[in-house]
Amino acid sequence: DVLRLNSGRSAFFYAAIEANIKTIYLPFFTCEETSQPFEKLGIEIKYYFLDDDLLPKNINLGDNDFMFWTNYYGNATHQQKEFINQNYKNLVIDNCHAFFSKPNPLAYNCYSTRKFFGVSDGAYLINKKIYNEMSIPKDTSYQNIQHLIKQIDLGINDAYKENLNNEKRLCDDFKRMSSFTEKLLKTIDYANIKKTRRKNFLLMNKLLGDKNHFPINIESDTHMYYPFLTNKENLRHELIKKYLYNPFWWRHVLDLVPENTIEYHLSKYTVMLPIDQRYNEKEIYDICELVESCLEKC
């Protein structure tokens, strides 16, 4: 029961169709485009705040309401997952930050391949197969992979503009996974990639953990980045000056919520440090050394 799609938002879109969702609760703390698939379908959206454990705060769903819950950074603990399972029967789970997280058999599980592997499109909706897959239009890759090739030839920073263009065209282009991406994903050594990411994550936590204010779940092996929380507002910009790109998740939240909320604090001060399979042990040491150096300057 796997539907191959072109983006995480497409997974949200077709999950909403399959479940016939009328009302969904979304977190304030999410990507700005998360709401777009639901808005396009005319679904009523209600927003919720998080508690300090990144769980929905003071929410009581109606019998036909759905909860949209995010496994933030791929860091969710067993206890957090159990809380969600026991308290919300109608679930859409956003595992776009947690590709290797096992799907919940009672929920609509959404995954992104683009965020973990070098592909221009790709996502999965697992456990609730949609109507005839062939009725969904198919994406293409040939005109959308320039940023990936440019990253290899010139580096990640030089392909930033092209990467943004690819992100933009996927915002409301709800299609099936392209044939090229599907074939490419079949060639990936997932076990080795998972092992490499885990090794990088553990090393980074060993080197920076005592400076990190975020409660790292050391048992998780599904992290997308290493979430580094500090009280240094300028750390992100200092790292960018040194050519260490780190995405700003999610700056729009700062305009939506009060300053005393966990959402505001995490959005403003959390820096996403890379741990993916492109990096070796020496490079992780170099990144951590750079972080420490920039912390001293902030």
N, C-alpha and C positions, 0 to 999 in steps of 0.2 A: 504493500500500500504506500507507494512513493510516487509523488508527482514531481517531475523535473521541470523547474521553472527558471526564469532568467534573473530574478532578484528576490530578496527577502520581502519586499513590498508586494510582489506578485503572490508570494505564499500567503501573506495576510489577506489579499484580495480574494483568492480562491477558497481560502478557509472560511471567509465570511459568507461566500456564496453557498458553499456546501452546508454550513451550519445554519444558514438562513437567519443570520444575526440581525436583530432589530435594535438592540442597545448594547454598547460595549464600553467598559471602563478602561481608559488608557492612563498610564502614569504621566504626570507632568515631565518627569525625568526620562525623556526618550528623544530619539531623532525627530527633527522638525517635520520630516516627511512621513512619519509613521501613520499619522491620521489620514493621509491622502487616499489610500485605498478604501477606507471606510466612508469617507466623505463622498467619494465618487459613487458609492452604492447607496447613498442616502441614509446611512445608518446613524442613529443617535449616538453621540459620543459624550461620555461623562468622564471627567478627569479626577484622579486621586493623588494624594500625597503619600510618601513613603515614611515608615518609621526608621529608627536608627539601624535596624536589621535589613533595610531595603525591602521590606514587605509592605503590602497595601495597608494603609492606615484608616481604621474606622469605616470599613466598607461592608455593607450587607447587600448582597446581590438579590434581585428578584429572581423568580423561578426561570425566567426566560432571558435574563441578562447574562452577558459574557464578561469574564475577566481576562484582560491582556496582561500577561506577566512576563517580565524580562529577566533572564539569567544574566545579570550585569557582569560584564567583563569575563564571563565564564567562571565566576568565582562562587557561585551559589553552593551552600553547604547542603548536606543531606537533611538537616533539620529544617532549613528554609524550604526545600522542595517538598518535604512532608507536610509542612504547614499549608502550603499552597494546595496540595492534593486533598487534604482533609477539609479545607474550608471553602473551596470553590469547585463546583462540579462542572461548570461550563467554562472551559479554559482554552485560550490560545496562548501558546508558550513561544516566546521570542528567544530562540537559541542562536541568533545570528552572531553573538559574541562567543558562542560555545559549540563549535562544530562537532566536537567529539563527545558531547553530552548525550546520554542515552535518551531516546524519546519516551514520553509518558504515554502509555497505551490508551489512556482515557482522554487525551487532549489532542488538539491540533498543534503539531510541532513544526516550527518554521526554522530553517537553517539557510545560511548563506555560504556558498563556496567562494565567492569573490573575495570575501574578507580573509580567507585563509590560504588561497592558492592563486597562482598566476593565470587567471581567466578573466575575460571581459564581461561575462555574465554567469549566472548560475545560482540556483537555490533549490531547496527541497521542501515539500510539504509532506509530512510523514504521518501515517496511521489513519488518515481519513481521505481516501482517494476520491478525487473529484469525478464528475461525469466524464464521458469520453474525452480522453486526453487529446485526441487528434482534432477535436473541435476548437482547441485553443491555438491561436496563431503562433508561429515559431519565430524565435529571434534568429539573428545572424551575427557572425563574429568578424567576417573579413574586413569590414569597414570600421570596426570598433576596438581593434587590438593594437592600435598605434602606440598607445601609452605604455603597453607592456613591453613592446619591442624597444621603445626608446629608453625605458628604465634599464634594460640590459645593456644597451650600447652607451648611454650617456649618464645613467644614474637616476635615482628616484626623483630628486628635486627638479631635474630638467624636464620630466614628464608630468609635472604637477598640473599644468593647464589642460593637457589632453585627458588626464585622469578625471578632472572636474567635469569636463564635457561628457565623458562616458557616464559619470554619476548622474548628471542632469538628464540625459536622455532616458535613463532607466526609471525616473521618478514616477511616470504614469504610463509606462509602456509594459503592460502586464501580459507577458508572453511565456511560451515554453522555452526551455533551455535550447540554445543553438546546437546544431549537430557537431560543430567543431569543439565546443566546450564539453559536450557529453563524451566525445571520443578522447579528448585530452584528459578528462578526469579519470578515465579507465586506466590510464598509464601511470597514475600516481602511486607511490609507495607510502600509503597512509600510515602504516605502523612506524616506519622510520621517521616520517615527518612529526608524528605525535611524540616520538621519543626525543627528537631534537628539540622541539619546542619545550617539552617538559624539563629537559636538561638545562636549557637556557633560563627558563623560569626559576628553577631552584637555585641556580648560580646567582642570578640577579637578586633574588630574595636573600640569599646568604650575604651578599655584599651591601645591599641597601635596606634590608628589612628593619634594622634598628633605627632607621631614619624615616621610615614609612609610617604614616598615621592611619593608613587604610588597613582594616582587618583582613589580611590575606588568608584565604583558605588553602593551606598547604596541601590538602588532600586532593584538591581539584587538579585534573590534568587536561582541562578544556579551555584554558585562558587564551584569549586573543592577544592581549597586551599584558604587560605588568602594570597594574594601576598604582601609581605612586602619588600619595596624598601628602601634601606639605602645606605649611602656612606661608610659603613664599610665592606671592602672586606672579612674580616676574620670571620664575624658573622656566616656564614653557618658552618664553620669548628668548631667554638667554641660550637655551638649547638650540633653538632655530637659528640664532646667529652663528652657532657653531656647526650648522648644517645637519643637526639631528632633528629631522621632522617628527613632530608628535601631534596627532589630531586633537582638535579642541572639541571635546564632547561635553555638553552641547551648549554653545554660547547663547542661543536663543532663550534657554531656560532662565537665564539671569533676568530677563524682562518679564517673566511669567509668574515668578514666585517670590515671596518675602525673603529678605536676607537671612533671617534666622532659621531657614529650613535646611534639611539635609540636602535637598536638591540643589539649592543655591551653592552651598559649601562644596559639594562634590564637583559641580560644573566649573566652578571658578578655580579650584585649587588642585584638581587631580590631573596629573600628567601621565599620558599613555606611553610607556617605554616599550620599544620593540623587542620581541623575544622569538620571532618567527624563524623558520628553517633556513633563511638566507644568512643567518649570523652564526659564526663559530665562537668557540670559547674565548679566544683572544678579543674578539670584537665585543663580546658582552662585558669583559673586563674594561675595555676602553670606554664603553658607554657609561658604565658605573663610575669610572674615574672622572669622566666629563660631568656627570650629574653632581658629584661631590664638589668638583671645582666651581660649577655654576651656583651651587647652594651657598658657597662661601661669598660669592659676589652679590647675591640677592639681598 
